Amino acid sequence: MSENTDGTPPSAAPAAGGPRPEPIRFFGTTWVSHDNGYGLRRAGVAVGSLAAAAAGCLVLRFAYQGLAIADVGGFVNILVVAMFAICSAIAFRRTWEGYARRPDPTAEAQLRSLKAIGFVGSLLAYFFRALTEAPGEKLLRGEYEQAVTQYERRRTSRTGNPAARRKAPGRRAR
């Protein structure tokens, strides 16, 4: 199957002037009809995010070993471990909730640094979501289907020329 010039597969291309599905990173618009290697992409994204999380944990271990070599003390070691654990848990939760509803942009901007520290949690949320669907697919599918039904309703309610309609009996022309 070939894709259109805007990257949407032919099965996802709406009728002329209709709503277009929003692309998802790594999936484009293949999530609409689950074609063009959608299953392989999901498997690849799941494996890739898990590998990135494992690599991130390895880097964090090297950082912890650096603290142990520097002999900064047990209190600092506990603080660093607790910080990464708490930030990862918060990042996991916020990323997971972002797949069900649109996040507030101001809250996301305020938590950007926290989510950067807890990147392992975000990667794990991405991994677990990719096991069931493309991350964010459920949210975008609901929005896309709602847009399609609204478009169809508007399109069908405008059939015919309103000027050519017959006047109701008992009404006089102006």
C-alpha positions as CSV (number, residue, x, y, z in Angstrom):
1,M,0.0,0.0,0.0
2,S,1.3,3.5,-0.8
3,E,0.9,6.5,1.4
4,N,-0.5,9.9,0.4
5,T,1.7,12.9,0.2
6,D,0.9,14.0,3.8
7,G,2.0,10.6,5.2
8,T,-1.5,9.2,5.8
9,P,-2.2,5.7,4.5
10,P,-5.0,5.5,1.9
11,S,-7.3,3.8,4.4
12,A,-7.0,6.7,6.9
13,A,-7.5,9.4,4.3
14,P,-11.0,10.9,5.0
15,A,-13.4,12.1,2.4
16,A,-12.6,15.5,0.8
17,G,-12.7,18.1,3.5
18,G,-13.3,15.7,6.4
19,P,-11.4,15.6,9.6
20,R,-7.9,14.1,9.5
21,P,-6.6,11.8,12.2
22,E,-3.8,13.2,14.4
23,P,-0.5,11.2,13.9
24,I,1.2,9.5,16.8
25,R,4.9,9.4,17.1
26,F,6.4,6.3,15.5
27,F,3.0,5.3,14.2
28,G,1.8,8.1,12.0
29,T,-1.8,7.5,11.2
30,T,-1.6,3.7,11.0
31,W,-3.4,3.5,14.3
32,V,-6.7,4.3,12.6
33,S,-7.0,1.1,10.7
34,H,-4.1,-0.9,12.2
35,D,-2.3,-1.4,8.9
36,N,1.1,-0.8,7.4
37,G,3.0,-2.8,10.1
38,Y,1.1,-1.4,13.1
39,G,1.7,-4.6,15.1
40,L,5.4,-4.6,14.3
41,R,5.7,-1.0,15.2
42,R,4.0,-1.6,18.5
43,A,6.4,-4.4,19.3
44,G,9.3,-2.3,18.3
45,V,8.2,0.6,20.4
46,A,7.7,-1.7,23.4
47,V,11.1,-3.3,23.1
48,G,12.8,0.1,22.4
49,S,11.3,1.8,25.4
50,L,12.1,-1.1,27.7
51,A,15.7,-1.1,26.4
52,A,15.9,2.6,26.9
53,A,14.6,2.3,30.4
54,A,17.2,-0.5,31.1
55,A,20.0,1.7,29.7
56,G,18.7,4.6,31.9
57,C,18.9,2.4,34.9
58,L,22.4,1.5,34.0
59,V,23.4,5.1,33.8
60,L,21.8,5.8,37.1
61,R,23.7,2.9,38.6
62,F,27.0,4.4,37.4
63,A,26.0,7.7,38.9
64,Y,25.2,6.0,42.2
65,Q,28.6,4.2,42.1
66,G,30.2,7.6,41.5
67,L,28.6,8.9,44.7
68,A,29.8,5.8,46.6
69,I,33.4,6.4,45.3
70,A,33.2,10.0,46.3
71,D,32.1,8.8,49.8
72,V,29.5,11.5,50.2
73,G,27.8,9.7,53.0
74,G,24.7,7.5,53.6
75,F,22.3,10.4,53.9
76,V,23.1,11.8,50.4
77,N,22.9,8.3,48.9
78,I,19.5,7.8,50.4
79,L,18.3,11.2,49.2
80,V,19.5,10.5,45.6
81,V,17.8,7.1,45.5
82,A,14.6,8.5,47.0
83,M,14.6,11.4,44.6
84,F,14.9,9.2,41.5
85,A,12.3,6.7,42.8
86,I,9.8,9.4,43.6
87,C,10.4,11.3,40.4
88,S,10.1,8.1,38.4
89,A,6.8,7.2,40.1
90,I,5.4,10.7,39.5
91,A,6.6,10.6,35.8
92,F,5.0,7.2,35.3
93,R,1.7,8.4,36.7
94,R,1.6,11.6,34.7
95,T,2.6,9.9,31.5
96,W,0.0,7.1,32.0
97,E,-2.7,9.7,32.7
98,G,-1.7,11.6,29.6
99,Y,-2.9,8.6,27.5
100,A,-6.4,8.8,28.8
101,R,-7.0,12.6,28.7
102,R,-5.3,15.7,27.4
103,P,-2.9,17.0,30.0
104,D,-3.0,20.6,31.1
105,P,-0.2,22.5,29.3
106,T,0.7,24.7,32.3
107,A,0.9,21.7,34.6
108,E,3.0,19.8,32.1
109,A,5.4,22.8,31.8
110,Q,5.7,23.0,35.6
111,L,6.5,19.3,35.8
112,R,8.8,19.1,32.8
113,S,12.0,19.0,35.0
114,L,10.5,16.4,37.4
115,K,9.6,14.2,34.4
116,A,13.1,14.6,33.0
117,I,14.6,13.4,36.3
118,G,12.1,10.5,36.4
119,F,12.6,9.5,32.7
120,V,12.7,5.8,33.6
121,G,9.1,6.0,34.8
122,S,8.0,7.7,31.6
123,L,9.7,5.0,29.5
124,L,8.1,2.3,31.5
125,A,4.7,3.8,31.1
126,Y,5.3,4.0,27.4
127,F,6.4,0.3,27.4
128,F,3.3,-0.9,29.3
129,R,0.9,1.2,27.1
130,A,2.6,-0.1,23.9
131,L,1.7,-3.7,25.0
132,T,-2.0,-3.0,24.5
133,E,-2.2,-0.1,22.0
134,A,-0.2,2.7,20.4
135,P,0.5,5.1,23.3
136,G,-2.3,7.7,23.1
137,E,-4.4,5.7,20.6
138,K,-7.5,5.5,22.8
139,L,-7.6,9.2,23.4
140,L,-7.0,10.1,19.7
141,R,-9.5,7.5,18.5
142,G,-12.2,8.9,20.6
143,E,-11.5,12.5,19.4
144,Y,-11.2,11.4,15.8
145,E,-14.5,9.4,15.9
146,Q,-16.3,12.4,17.5
147,A,-14.9,14.7,14.8
148,V,-16.0,12.3,12.1
149,T,-19.6,12.0,13.5
150,Q,-19.8,15.8,13.9
151,Y,-18.6,16.3,10.3
152,E,-21.1,13.8,9.0
153,R,-23.9,15.4,10.9
154,R,-23.0,18.9,9.6
155,R,-22.6,17.6,6.1
156,T,-25.9,15.7,6.0
157,S,-27.9,18.5,7.6
158,R,-26.9,20.9,4.8
159,T,-28.3,18.9,1.9
160,G,-30.3,20.8,-0.6
161,N,-30.6,24.5,-1.4
162,P,-32.4,26.3,1.4
163,A,-33.6,29.1,-1.0
164,A,-35.4,26.5,-3.2
165,R,-37.4,25.1,-0.3
166,R,-41.1,25.6,-0.5
167,K,-42.7,28.1,1.7
168,A,-44.8,26.9,4.6
169,P,-48.6,27.3,3.9
170,G,-50.0,30.4,5.4
171,R,-46.8,32.4,5.1
172,R,-46.7,35.2,2.7
173,A,-43.6,36.3,0.7
174,R,-41.8,39.4,1.8
